[in-house]
Amino acid sequence: MIKSELVQRIAQHNPHLYQRDVENIVNAILDEIADAMMRGDRVELRGFGAFSVKSRPPRTGRNPRTGAQVDVEGKHVPFFKTGKEMRERLNNGYAGSK
């Protein structure tokens, strides 16, 4: 599902809201999550999961073509850990499971 599909689905479930208002709400939520992560904060949505930032230290890597050593700078990467309720819903009701 992409963001526009999410907006459409929310608008369908809430016919009293205009689609542009739903889009503004979804954008505001995602922007706040991104801003919090940029500040180094952890964002927890109970039952869904938690967004956080992990730091990866600098390291020495290898160029896969030449095999030469390459210095890789340290960086910050987003990390998402699912909540217990989400894991249970996925494992108990996953449509692709047989």
N, CA, C and O atoms as CSV, one atom per row, in Angstrom:
chain,resi,resn,atom,element,x,y,z
A,1,MET,N,N,0.851,-1.169,0.000
A,1,MET,CA,C,0.000,0.000,0.000
A,1,MET,C,C,0.898,1.232,0.000
A,1,MET,O,O,1.856,1.320,0.768
A,2,ILE,N,N,0.578,2.165,-0.858
A,2,ILE,CA,C,1.310,3.421,-0.902
A,2,ILE,C,C,0.484,4.499,-0.209
A,2,ILE,O,O,-0.687,4.296,0.113
A,3,LYS,N,N,1.123,5.656,0.014
A,3,LYS,CA,C,0.478,6.706,0.802
A,3,LYS,C,C,-0.854,7.151,0.201
A,3,LYS,O,O,-1.809,7.380,0.943
A,4,SER,N,N,-0.940,7.279,-1.110
A,4,SER,CA,C,-2.198,7.717,-1.722
A,4,SER,C,C,-3.313,6.692,-1.494
A,4,SER,O,O,-4.470,7.071,-1.309
A,5,GLU,N,N,-2.975,5.394,-1.506
A,5,GLU,CA,C,-3.973,4.363,-1.225
A,5,GLU,C,C,-4.428,4.419,0.231
A,5,GLU,O,O,-5.603,4.205,0.530
A,6,LEU,N,N,-3.486,4.710,1.137
A,6,LEU,CA,C,-3.836,4.863,2.547
A,6,LEU,C,C,-4.803,6.028,2.726
A,6,LEU,O,O,-5.796,5.910,3.445
A,7,VAL,N,N,-4.517,7.148,2.077
A,7,VAL,CA,C,-5.392,8.324,2.158
A,7,VAL,C,C,-6.779,7.984,1.629
A,7,VAL,O,O,-7.786,8.343,2.239
A,8,GLN,N,N,-6.832,7.290,0.488
A,8,GLN,CA,C,-8.127,6.903,-0.096
A,8,GLN,C,C,-8.926,6.013,0.845
A,8,GLN,O,O,-10.126,6.213,1.032
A,9,ARG,N,N,-8.259,5.036,1.432
A,9,ARG,CA,C,-8.950,4.100,2.320
A,9,ARG,C,C,-9.478,4.807,3.568
A,9,ARG,O,O,-10.598,4.542,4.005
A,10,ILE,N,N,-8.689,5.686,4.131
A,10,ILE,CA,C,-9.146,6.439,5.311
A,10,ILE,C,C,-10.318,7.327,4.935
A,10,ILE,O,O,-11.279,7.437,5.697
A,11,ALA,N,N,-10.256,7.966,3.763
A,11,ALA,CA,C,-11.350,8.829,3.312
A,11,ALA,C,C,-12.627,8.017,3.084
A,11,ALA,O,O,-13.723,8.507,3.353
A,12,GLN,N,N,-12.499,6.794,2.596
A,12,GLN,CA,C,-13.673,5.941,2.385
A,12,GLN,C,C,-14.315,5.549,3.707
A,12,GLN,O,O,-15.540,5.478,3.810
A,13,HIS,N,N,-13.493,5.296,4.717
A,13,HIS,CA,C,-14.023,4.909,6.037
A,13,HIS,C,C,-14.562,6.101,6.819
A,13,HIS,O,O,-15.267,5.930,7.814
A,14,ASN,N,N,-14.228,7.307,6.367
A,14,ASN,CA,C,-14.679,8.531,7.036
A,14,ASN,C,C,-15.269,9.485,6.008
A,14,ASN,O,O,-14.641,10.486,5.664
A,15,PRO,N,N,-16.484,9.187,5.506
A,15,PRO,CA,C,-17.054,9.998,4.424
A,15,PRO,C,C,-17.341,11.448,4.831
A,15,PRO,O,O,-17.549,12.298,3.966
A,16,HIS,N,N,-17.353,11.739,6.136
A,16,HIS,CA,C,-17.586,13.112,6.577
A,16,HIS,C,C,-16.347,13.988,6.419
A,16,HIS,O,O,-16.426,15.199,6.621
A,17,LEU,N,N,-15.189,13.392,6.057
A,17,LEU,CA,C,-13.951,14.147,5.847
A,17,LEU,C,C,-13.644,14.255,4.361
A,17,LEU,O,O,-13.855,13.311,3.600
A,18,TYR,N,N,-13.140,15.423,3.960
A,18,TYR,CA,C,-12.694,15.594,2.579
A,18,TYR,C,C,-11.372,14.864,2.391
A,18,TYR,O,O,-10.573,14.752,3.320
A,19,GLN,N,N,-11.153,14.369,1.174
A,19,GLN,CA,C,-9.924,13.629,0.910
A,19,GLN,C,C,-8.695,14.510,1.119
A,19,GLN,O,O,-7.677,14.022,1.610
A,20,ARG,N,N,-8.760,15.779,0.767
A,20,ARG,CA,C,-7.600,16.667,0.955
A,20,ARG,C,C,-7.290,16.853,2.433
A,20,ARG,O,O,-6.126,16.998,2.809
A,21,ASP,N,N,-8.342,16.851,3.291
A,21,ASP,CA,C,-8.109,16.953,4.726
A,21,ASP,C,C,-7.444,15.690,5.262
A,21,ASP,O,O,-6.546,15.764,6.100
A,22,VAL,N,N,-7.883,14.539,4.783
A,22,VAL,CA,C,-7.270,13.268,5.197
A,22,VAL,C,C,-5.806,13.247,4.763
A,22,VAL,O,O,-4.939,12.807,5.517
A,23,GLU,N,N,-5.532,13.724,3.546
A,23,GLU,CA,C,-4.155,13.771,3.059
A,23,GLU,C,C,-3.297,14.681,3.931
A,23,GLU,O,O,-2.150,14.349,4.230
A,24,ASN,N,N,-3.844,15.830,4.342
A,24,ASN,CA,C,-3.113,16.741,5.230
A,24,ASN,C,C,-2.828,16.092,6.582
A,24,ASN,O,O,-1.751,16.274,7.150
A,25,ILE,N,N,-3.795,15.335,7.093
A,25,ILE,CA,C,-3.616,14.660,8.383
A,25,ILE,C,C,-2.533,13.593,8.278
A,25,ILE,O,O,-1.654,13.515,9.137
A,26,VAL,N,N,-2.589,12.775,7.237
A,26,VAL,CA,C,-1.588,11.718,7.052
A,26,VAL,C,C,-0.201,12.335,6.895
A,26,VAL,O,O,0.762,11.850,7.489
A,27,ASN,N,N,-0.092,13.399,6.099
A,27,ASN,CA,C,1.198,14.070,5.918
A,27,ASN,C,C,1.707,14.648,7.230
A,27,ASN,O,O,2.902,14.568,7.516
A,28,ALA,N,N,0.820,15.230,8.033
A,28,ALA,CA,C,1.221,15.806,9.310
A,28,ALA,C,C,1.754,14.728,10.250
A,28,ALA,O,O,2.759,14.939,10.930
A,29,ILE,N,N,1.092,13.583,10.292
A,29,ILE,CA,C,1.546,12.478,11.153
A,29,ILE,C,C,2.916,11.993,10.707
A,29,ILE,O,O,3.816,11.838,11.532
A,30,LEU,N,N,3.083,11.754,9.416
A,30,LEU,CA,C,4.363,11.251,8.912
A,30,LEU,C,C,5.480,12.277,9.101
A,30,LEU,O,O,6.615,11.913,9.410
A,31,ASP,N,N,5.157,13.567,8.915
A,31,ASP,CA,C,6.153,14.620,9.133
A,31,ASP,C,C,6.586,14.682,10.592
A,31,ASP,O,O,7.768,14.864,10.882
A,32,GLU,N,N,5.636,14.531,11.512
A,32,GLU,CA,C,5.972,14.555,12.938
A,32,GLU,C,C,6.838,13.368,13.328
A,32,GLU,O,O,7.758,13.509,14.133
A,33,ILE,N,N,6.553,12.198,12.764
A,33,ILE,CA,C,7.383,11.022,13.033
A,33,ILE,C,C,8.803,11.279,12.531
A,33,ILE,O,O,9.772,11.012,13.241
A,34,ALA,N,N,8.927,11.797,11.308
A,34,ALA,CA,C,10.245,12.076,10.731
A,34,ALA,C,C,10.986,13.140,11.538
A,34,ALA,O,O,12.183,13.003,11.790
A,35,ASP,N,N,10.282,14.203,11.947
A,35,ASP,CA,C,10.918,15.260,12.740
A,35,ASP,C,C,11.410,14.730,14.080
A,35,ASP,O,O,12.505,15.079,14.523
A,36,ALA,N,N,10.610,13.891,14.724
A,36,ALA,CA,C,11.015,13.311,16.010
A,36,ALA,C,C,12.256,12.444,15.836
A,36,ALA,O,O,13.172,12.491,16.657
A,37,MET,N,N,12.285,11.661,14.777
A,37,MET,CA,C,13.454,10.815,14.537
A,37,MET,C,C,14.686,11.645,14.224
A,37,MET,O,O,15.794,11.279,14.618
A,38,MET,N,N,14.511,12.763,13.519
A,38,MET,CA,C,15.644,13.653,13.230
A,38,MET,C,C,16.210,14.248,14.512
A,38,MET,O,O,17.407,14.527,14.591
A,39,ARG,N,N,15.363,14.446,15.516
A,39,ARG,CA,C,15.823,14.950,16.825
A,39,ARG,C,C,16.438,13.841,17.663
A,39,ARG,O,O,17.003,14.103,18.725
A,40,GLY,N,N,16.330,12.602,17.191
A,40,GLY,CA,C,16.868,11.474,17.937
A,40,GLY,C,C,15.857,10.843,18.881
A,40,GLY,O,O,16.212,9.968,19.670
A,41,ASP,N,N,14.593,11.277,18.811
A,41,ASP,CA,C,13.553,10.736,19.674
A,41,ASP,C,C,13.038,9.411,19.116
A,41,ASP,O,O,13.182,9.115,17.930
A,42,ARG,N,N,12.442,8.633,19.997
A,42,ARG,CA,C,11.803,7.373,19.636
A,42,ARG,C,C,10.300,7.629,19.553
A,42,ARG,O,O,9.752,8.306,20.422
A,43,VAL,N,N,9.628,7.111,18.543
A,43,VAL,CA,C,8.194,7.281,18.372
A,43,VAL,C,C,7.531,5.918,18.531
A,43,VAL,O,O,7.798,4.996,17.760
A,44,GLU,N,N,6.667,5.796,19.532
A,44,GLU,CA,C,5.995,4.528,19.791
A,44,GLU,C,C,4.504,4.680,19.562
A,44,GLU,O,O,3.862,5.562,20.132
A,45,LEU,N,N,3.962,3.814,18.725
A,45,LEU,CA,C,2.529,3.758,18.470
A,45,LEU,C,C,2.048,2.434,19.042
A,45,LEU,O,O,2.240,1.385,18.428
A,46,ARG,N,N,1.428,2.477,20.208
A,46,ARG,CA,C,1.034,1.258,20.916
A,46,ARG,C,C,0.217,0.339,20.027
A,46,ARG,O,O,-0.710,0.780,19.348
A,47,GLY,N,N,0.562,-0.926,20.032
A,47,GLY,CA,C,-0.141,-1.912,19.232
A,47,GLY,C,C,0.354,-1.984,17.802
A,47,GLY,O,O,0.061,-2.949,17.096
A,48,PHE,N,N,1.101,-0.978,17.359
A,48,PHE,CA,C,1.597,-0.957,15.981
A,48,PHE,C,C,3.099,-1.213,15.954
A,48,PHE,O,O,3.567,-2.165,15.331
A,49,GLY,N,N,3.854,-0.345,16.645
A,49,GLY,CA,C,5.297,-0.519,16.667
A,49,GLY,C,C,6.002,0.745,17.094
A,49,GLY,O,O,5.369,1.728,17.479
A,50,ALA,N,N,7.319,0.710,17.022
A,50,ALA,CA,C,8.137,1.839,17.448
A,50,ALA,C,C,9.167,2.174,16.377
A,50,ALA,O,O,9.816,1.290,15.820
A,51,PHE,N,N,9.303,3.464,16.102
A,51,PHE,CA,C,10.303,3.970,15.178
A,51,PHE,C,C,11.445,4.545,16.008
A,51,PHE,O,O,11.210,5.254,16.986
A,52,SER,N,N,12.669,4.242,15.622
A,52,SER,CA,C,13.823,4.804,16.305
A,52,SER,C,C,14.958,4.961,15.298
A,52,SER,O,O,14.839,4.573,14.136
A,53,VAL,N,N,16.060,5.541,15.773
A,53,VAL,CA,C,17.222,5.754,14.926
A,53,VAL,C,C,18.383,4.977,15.525
A,53,VAL,O,O,18.640,5.056,16.727
A,54,LYS,N,N,19.075,4.234,14.692
A,54,LYS,CA,C,20.260,3.500,15.134
A,54,LYS,C,C,21.476,4.113,14.456
A,54,LYS,O,O,21.413,4.562,13.311
A,55,SER,N,N,22.571,4.120,15.181
A,55,SER,CA,C,23.831,4.646,14.639
A,55,SER,C,C,24.701,3.498,14.164
A,55,SER,O,O,24.874,2.501,14.865
A,56,ARG,N,N,25.231,3.646,12.995
A,56,ARG,CA,C,26.182,2.656,12.471
A,56,ARG,C,C,27.558,3.318,12.470
A,56,ARG,O,O,27.732,4.379,11.870
A,57,PRO,N,N,28.521,2.714,13.123
A,57,PRO,CA,C,29.853,3.321,13.201
A,57,PRO,C,C,30.595,3.248,11.867
A,57,PRO,O,O,30.241,2.450,11.000
A,58,PRO,N,N,31.621,4.080,11.704
A,58,PRO,CA,C,32.425,3.983,10.477
A,58,PRO,C,C,33.114,2.619,10.420
A,58,PRO,O,O,33.436,2.026,11.450
A,59,ARG,N,N,33.332,2.140,9.211
A,59,ARG,CA,C,33.953,0.830,9.061
A,59,ARG,C,C,34.727,0.784,7.749
A,59,ARG,O,O,34.644,1.695,6.925
A,60,THR,N,N,35.459,-0.269,7.581
A,60,THR,CA,C,36.167,-0.494,6.325
A,60,THR,C,C,35.401,-1.561,5.552
A,60,THR,O,O,35.184,-2.669,6.042
A,61,GLY,N,N,34.996,-1.204,4.338
A,61,GLY,CA,C,34.271,-2.133,3.486
A,61,GLY,C,C,35.114,-2.515,2.289
A,61,GLY,O,O,36.284,-2.145,2.195
A,62,ARG,N,N,34.518,-3.254,1.380
A,62,ARG,CA,C,35.225,-3.664,0.161
A,62,ARG,C,C,34.377,-3.351,-1.058
A,62,ARG,O,O,33.159,-3.530,-1.049
A,63,ASN,N,N,35.025,-2.891,-2.088
A,63,ASN,CA,C,34.370,-2.679,-3.370
A,63,ASN,C,C,34.124,-4.067,-3.963
A,63,ASN,O,O,35.079,-4.819,-4.160
A,64,PRO,N,N,32.851,-4.432,-4.258
A,64,PRO,CA,C,32.577,-5.783,-4.740
A,64,PRO,C,C,33.202,-6.095,-6.107
A,64,PRO,O,O,33.460,-7.259,-6.412
A,65,ARG,N,N,33.444,-5.084,-6.919
A,65,ARG,CA,C,34.030,-5.340,-8.241
A,65,ARG,C,C,35.531,-5.561,-8.180
A,65,ARG,O,O,36.065,-6.504,-8.765
A,66,THR,N,N,36.205,-4.661,-7.451
A,66,THR,CA,C,37.666,-4.717,-7.448
A,66,THR,C,C,38.238,-5.403,-6.220
A,66,THR,O,O,39.378,-5.866,-6.244
A,67,GLY,N,N,37.462,-5.473,-5.149
A,67,GLY,CA,C,37.965,-6.052,-3.906
A,67,GLY,C,C,38.786,-5.074,-3.088
A,67,GLY,O,O,39.300,-5.424,-2.025
A,68,ALA,N,N,38.912,-3.839,-3.585
A,68,ALA,CA,C,39.705,-2.830,-2.878
A,68,ALA,C,C,38.992,-2.386,-1.606
A,68,ALA,O,O,37.764,-2.338,-1.548
A,69,GLN,N,N,39.790,-2.061,-0.585
A,69,GLN,CA,C,39.206,-1.571,0.658
A,69,GLN,C,C,38.682,-0.153,0.472
A,69,GLN,O,O,39.300,0.673,-0.200
A,70,VAL,N,N,37.528,0.109,1.083
A,70,VAL,CA,C,36.888,1.417,0.994
A,70,VAL,C,C,36.469,1.825,2.397
A,70,VAL,O,O,35.923,1.013,3.144
A,71,ASP,N,N,36.719,3.073,2.757
A,71,ASP,CA,C,36.264,3.579,4.049
A,71,ASP,C,C,34.796,3.976,3.932
A,71,ASP,O,O,34.427,4.762,3.059
A,72,VAL,N,N,33.968,3.434,4.807
A,72,VAL,CA,C,32.540,3.735,4.828
A,72,VAL,C,C,32.284,4.602,6.051
A,72,VAL,O,O,32.611,4.212,7.172
A,73,GLU,N,N,31.701,5.778,5.838
A,73,GLU,CA,C,31.437,6.709,6.935
A,73,GLU,C,C,30.350,6.170,7.852
A,73,GLU,O,O,29.519,5.360,7.442
A,74,GLY,N,N,30.367,6.626,9.088
A,74,GLY,CA,C,29.304,6.298,10.019
A,74,GLY,C,C,28.020,6.989,9.590
A,74,GLY,O,O,28.052,8.030,8.935
A,75,LYS,N,N,26.896,6.404,9.963
A,75,LYS,CA,C,25.625,7.015,9.558
A,75,LYS,C,C,24.524,6.625,10.533
A,75,LYS,O,O,24.682,5.717,11.348
A,76,HIS,N,N,23.420,7.326,10.428
A,76,HIS,CA,C,22.222,7.042,11.217
A,76,HIS,C,C,21.189,6.441,10.281
A,76,HIS,O,O,20.972,6.940,9.177
A,77,VAL,N,N,20.548,5.358,10.732
A,77,VAL,CA,C,19.554,4.689,9.899
A,77,VAL,C,C,18.253,4.527,10.679
A,77,VAL,O,O,18.283,4.301,11.889
A,78,PRO,N,N,17.102,4.639,9.996
A,78,PRO,CA,C,15.819,4.432,10.676
A,78,PRO,C,C,15.626,2.954,10.990
A,78,PRO,O,O,16.094,2.078,10.262
A,79,PHE,N,N,14.929,2.701,12.088
A,79,PHE,CA,C,14.677,1.327,12.521
A,79,PHE,C,C,13.237,1.249,12.994
A,79,PHE,O,O,12.760,2.145,13.690
A,80,PHE,N,N,12.539,0.180,12.618
A,80,PHE,CA,C,11.157,-0.025,13.040
A,80,PHE,C,C,11.040,-1.387,13.689
A,80,PHE,O,O,11.476,-2.391,13.125
A,81,LYS,N,N,10.457,-1.422,14.864
A,81,LYS,CA,C,10.208,-2.685,15.551
A,81,LYS,C,C,8.707,-2.807,15.748
A,81,LYS,O,O,8.077,-1.925,16.332
A,82,THR,N,N,8.131,-3.909,15.256
A,82,THR,CA,C,6.686,-4.090,15.370
A,82,THR,C,C,6.284,-4.318,16.813
A,82,THR,O,O,7.048,-4.860,17.612
A,83,GLY,N,N,5.073,-3.894,17.132
A,83,GLY,CA,C,4.516,-4.117,18.458
A,83,GLY,C,C,3.948,-5.522,18.570
A,83,GLY,O,O,3.743,-6.211,17.571
A,84,LYS,N,N,3.700,-5.927,19.798
A,84,LYS,CA,C,3.202,-7.276,20.061
A,84,LYS,C,C,1.871,-7.532,19.359
A,84,LYS,O,O,1.687,-8.581,18.742
A,85,GLU,N,N,0.936,-6.573,19.450
A,85,GLU,CA,C,-0.377,-6.755,18.812
A,85,GLU,C,C,-0.250,-6.906,17.302
A,85,GLU,O,O,-0.950,-7.721,16.701
A,86,MET,N,N,0.634,-6.128,16.682
A,86,MET,CA,C,0.834,-6.209,15.234
A,86,MET,C,C,1.399,-7.571,14.849
A,86,MET,O,O,0.940,-8.180,13.882
A,87,ARG,N,N,2.388,-8.054,15.594
A,87,ARG,CA,C,2.959,-9.376,15.304
A,87,ARG,C,C,1.901,-10.462,15.421
A,87,ARG,O,O,1.839,-11.367,14.589
A,88,GLU,N,N,1.063,-10.371,16.459
A,88,GLU,CA,C,0.008,-11.370,16.636
A,88,GLU,C,C,-1.000,-11.327,15.492
A,88,GLU,O,O,-1.425,-12.369,14.994
A,89,ARG,N,N,-1.381,-10.119,15.075
A,89,ARG,CA,C,-2.330,-9.998,13.958
A,89,ARG,C,C,-1.736,-10.572,12.681
A,89,ARG,O,O,-2.432,-11.248,11.923
A,90,LEU,N,N,-0.454,-10.309,12.437
A,90,LEU,CA,C,0.196,-10.825,11.232
A,90,LEU,C,C,0.290,-12.344,11.256
A,90,LEU,O,O,0.039,-12.999,10.244
A,91,ASN,N,N,0.646,-12.898,12.388
A,91,ASN,CA,C,0.830,-14.343,12.471
A,91,ASN,C,C,-0.480,-15.114,12.531
A,91,ASN,O,O,-0.527,-16.265,12.098
A,92,ASN,N,N,-1.542,-14.516,13.054
A,92,ASN,CA,C,-2.816,-15.209,13.162
A,92,ASN,C,C,-3.727,-14.997,11.960
A,92,ASN,O,O,-4.584,-15.834,11.678
A,93,GLY,N,N,-3.552,-13.890,11.250
A,93,GLY,CA,C,-4.495,-13.608,10.175
A,93,GLY,C,C,-3.870,-13.302,8.840
A,93,GLY,O,O,-4.521,-12.706,7.982
A,94,TYR,N,N,-2.616,-13.694,8.633
A,94,TYR,CA,C,-1.940,-13.384,7.385
A,94,TYR,C,C,-2.584,-14.145,6.236
A,94,TYR,O,O,-2.690,-15.370,6.281
A,95,ALA,N,N,-3.015,-13.420,5.205
A,95,ALA,CA,C,-3.727,-14.016,4.063
A,95,ALA,C,C,-2.848,-14.948,3.250
A,95,ALA,O,O,-3.351,-15.860,2.593
A,96,GLY,N,N,-1.521,-14.727,3.288
A,96,GLY,CA,C,-0.623,-15.562,2.494
A,96,GLY,C,C,-0.235,-16.856,3.172
A,96,GLY,O,O,0.373,-17.721,2.542
A,97,SER,N,N,-0.573,-17.012,4.445
A,97,SER,CA,C,-0.199,-18.244,5.150
A,97,SER,C,C,-1.119,-19.389,4.759
A,97,SER,O,O,-2.278,-19.183,4.399
A,98,LYS,N,N,-0.580,-20.601,4.836
A,98,LYS,CA,C,-1.366,-21.766,4.421
A,98,LYS,C,C,-1.545,-22.719,5.561
A,98,LYS,O,O,-2.181,-23.761,5.400
